[in-house]
Amino acid sequence: MTLKEMLTELYVNENVSAFEHLYLHRAIRRWRGELLFGRDTIRQQILADLAQFSGWRFKINVSTEEFADVAWISPDGTSVRRHYWIKLENGRIASDAILTHSPHQERRHQHHSLLGELDSGKGQTGPAELSRFSATAEKLHKIWNCRSISSIANVYHSEAHWSGPDSEGGHQELKVWWLQQFLAYPQSHITFEREIAFENYLALQWQWARIDINGHRDRVAGSACLRLDGGKVIEEALLTD
């Protein structure tokens, strides 16, 4: 059963009994900075989803074997977008990571005591090329980690549409959003975890370690689904925990 078929079975057909055949008993879910252990715990979250989105339309925007971009749309047009990243063992899900953007969802911050520094320009955050990632990911790395705002025009199509936390639009809105992040987090770096290319799409999963202007550190999980046209990004949905 494909990921698209799994999600359809759960959220369109509301066949919770099929859950036993979709997830391993020892499955682990990464959700809003926490780990949920076991199929029973994950089942409870899926039941909560069915209750929360009762009467909403479920839509799968794009999907592949290990990634899906989906949305729930309410009768009044409100939407909740979610990215699923899964790892399979013998046809069942052994682990997944869920990223959700909801206009009514309270922002969550996980603060940790300050441990050393995160100096942009060192380690993965330096100008050296990323290993095992595409040219598009490398270009995004230049923007995100090397703070090369001028590179946006080289990565994104002139008619590109971008949607992210608390903002959406084109080049200008994307530029303003990143400048706001750089101001709020003088030290930060994004570590790329997974990349999946399919059709004319590219999906990226990452972790964002940040230290804000007050010296507080947090770590944010993120995911981006990019649609490419002529080698440039024409559409992007960026979600963060």
N, C-alpha and C positions, 0 to 999 in steps of 0.2 A: 504494500500500500504506500503510495507516495505521500509526501507531506501535505500536498493540496487535498488529497482524498482524506487524510487523517483529520485535518482541520474542518473539512466539510462535514464529516461524520459527527464531529463533536459539536460544531457551532451552527450548522444548518439543520442537520437531521436530529440534533440533540440526543444522540445515541451514546449516553454515558457508559452503558454496559460494554461498548466496544473499547473503552479505555484500557481494560485489562490486557487487550491484545496489542495495544499501541505503545505502552511504556513498560520497561523492565521494572520489577518490584523494587530494585535498588536505584532507580533513576534519581538524578539530582537536577534541580532547577535553580538557575541564578536569576534572581528577581529583586530589583530595586536595592542592590547592594547586599543582599542576603542570599544564603544557600538554603533551599528547601530539600530535605532528604526524604526519599521514599515516594512510591507511587500513591500511597494513601494521602499524603500531604498535598501532592500536586493535584489529585482528584478534587480535594476540597476547594482549591483555588479555581478549578474549572467550573465547579458547581456555582461558585460565587460569580464567575463571569456570566454564566447563563442567567442568573438572577438579575445581575446588573444590567445586562443588555437585552432583556426580554422585550420583544416588540421592535428591536432594532434590526436593520438589514446588515448581514455579514457579507463582506466583499473581499475576495482575494485579488489584490492588484497584480502581483507577480509572484512566482514561486519556482523553486528548483528542488532537488533532492534534500538539501540541507538548509535552505533559507526560504522564508516567505515574508512578504510585505502585505499586511491585511488591514482592513478598517471596519469598524462598526459605525453605521450611520443611523441616527435617530429619526423619528418621524418629522421633527422640526428642523432637520438638517445638521444638527451637531454631529461631529465625527470624532472618533477615537482611533488613532493609528497605532499599529503594533508591528514589530519585527520579531520573527521567530528564527533562532539559530539552533539547529539540532545536531546531535551526533548519534549515529545508529550502530547497533550491534545486532547482527542476525535479524535485521528487519524491524527491530524495535528500538525505541528511543532510550538511550542510556543517559543522556544529559541534554539539557537545553538551556538557552539563555533568552530571556524575554525583555524587550525594550518597548516601552509604551509612552505615547504622548497623548495626553488628554487635556483639553482646555480648562477643566475643573480640577485637575489633579494637583495636590499640594506638592510644591517642590521639596525634595528631600535632600538633606546634606549630611554626609558622614564625615565628621571632623575627627582628626587624629592629632596627637601631639606632634610637634614639629621635629622631624628627624632629618638633619642635614639640609642639603639644598637640592634644588632641581634647576640646574643651570642650563638654559637653552644653548645648544651648540656642543653638547657632550653626549657621548653614547649614541643611542638611536636618534636623538634630537639634533645631531649635527648635520652638516651638509652632505655627508657621504650618502651614496645610494642605498636604498633599502634592499635587503636580500629577499628573494622569493616573492616579491610583490611586483605588480604591473607598473608600467610607465605612468598611468593615471594616478595610482597610489603614491608614486614617487613625487609627482607634481603636487598632490595634496599635502604630502609630508612637508614640502617646501613652504606651503602656506601656513599649515598648522603649527609645525615645530620650529621652522626657521623664521616665521613671522614675515614672510615675503608677500605682503599684501598686493604688490604690483603684479604678482603671478596670477591673480584671479582671472585676468583677461586671457591668459594663455591656457587656462584650464576649462573655463566655462564659456559656452556659446553666447553670443551677444544677446540672444533671445531666451537665455536660460531662466528657469524658474526654480527658486530655492525655498524650501520650508524647513524651519528649525525651531528650537525652543523659543517660544514667545515672539517669533518674527517670521516673515516670509516676504518674498519679492524677487528682485533680480540682482544684478551686480552690486548696485549701490547698497541695498539692504544687507546683502551678504558681507560686504566690506565693513559696514557700520557695526554689524553684529560681532565680527571678529575683533575689530578695534575695541569694542566694549569688553570682550573677554580678556584681551591683552592688558587693558587698563585694570580690570578687576583682579587679574591673576598675573602679577609680574613674573612669577616663575611657574612654569608648567611644561609638561610634555605629554604627547599622545603616543602610546605604544600600540602598534598595529598587531592584532591577534589573528584574524582570519580574513581571507578574501575569496569570493566566489564570483566567477565570471560566467554569464549565461546569456545567450541571444545578444541583445544590445544593451545588457545591463551589467552593472558591477556592484557587488555588495561588499561592504567593509565593516568589520567588527573591531572595536578598539577599547582601550582603557585610558582615561584622561586623569593624570595625577597633577594636582594644582596646589599652589600656595597663594592665598589671597593677600591683599594689601595689609591685613592685620596679622599676618603670620600663621593663619590657620591652614592646615592641609586637609584636602579631601580627595577622594578618588571617585570618578564618575564613569560608568559604563556607557558606551555609545555605539551607534550603528548608523550606517548611511547606505541608502539604496540610490544608485546613480543610473540614469538612462543616458546613453551616449549617442552622439550624432556626429559623424565625421571626425571621431577621435576626441571630441569635446563634450563636456557635460551639458546636456540640454534640460535635465530635470534632476533634482536631488531632494530626497526626504531624509533629514537628519534627526535622529531621535537620541535622547540622553535619559539616563535614569535620574 
